[in-house]
Amino acid sequence: MTTARAVPQYCPYCGEDQIRPWGDDPDKDHAQWKCEDCLRVFEVRYKGTTGHD
């Protein structure tokens, strides 16, 4: 089992792929990302499973 998180491939707002880690500690799981094109900062969060088999 791996604990590494997948890196987002593009900005969910503008669709560009120039994104960088962002925040106070960018080495800590890269919880926040900054788009270099539209300058928005976003997070990718796991919400859970649907419970369906």
Residue pairs with C-beta under 8 A, 6 or more apart in sequence:
5 29
5 30
5 44
7 30
8 19
8 33
8 44
9 17
10 16
10 17
10 19
11 17
11 18
11 19
11 33
11 35
11 37
11 38
11 40
11 42
12 42
13 35
13 38
13 40
13 42
14 35
14 37
14 38
14 40
16 35
16 36
16 37
16 38
18 35
18 36
18 37
19 33
19 34
19 35
19 36
20 26
20 33
20 34
20 36
21 27
21 30
21 32
21 33
21 34
22 32
22 33
22 34
22 41
23 31
23 32
31 43
32 41
32 42
32 43
33 41
33 42
33 43
33 44
34 40
34 41
35 41
35 42
